[in-house]
Amino acid sequence: MIEILGRVLVSLLLASCCVVGQQQSVAFLDVTVVPMDRERLLPHQTVIVDHGHITAIGPAGKTRVPKGAQRLDGRDKFLMPGLADMHVHLNVHGKDGFPRNEDYATLFLANGVTTVRICGETQAYLRFGSPFQRAM
Ligand SMILES: [Zn+2]
């Protein structure tokens, strides 16, 4: 299950982040939603995201898709809230063997993390905030 989530989550997250960031409506069609309120799955759902906000979640085929919305095939894929990493240190000192700051944002997104709490390096966050914002 975890392997499946990781594989499909990446494409949905990247798709939603890139598309939603462009301020247009996106419809995830026939996707399985992982609501995270308790242990359950909601299969065959349509999820509408409009200007960065979820505006509708409902059964596929019964949920209206706005005209002009980009339609993404969610069959055999899962959609879940982004994860949060609450203890992150950036590679502000350029240590070899560690990812560059610019690569962190992509690594977080590739693993489903859309929120990070950066510990102790406020100046680094401010300096490297733009790569995170671009990737998110
Ligand atoms: Zn620490």
Boltz pocket constraint, residues with backbone or C-beta under 6 A from the ligand:
constraints:
  - pocket:
      binder: B
      contacts: [[A, 87], [A, 89], [A, 119]]
      max_distance: 6.0
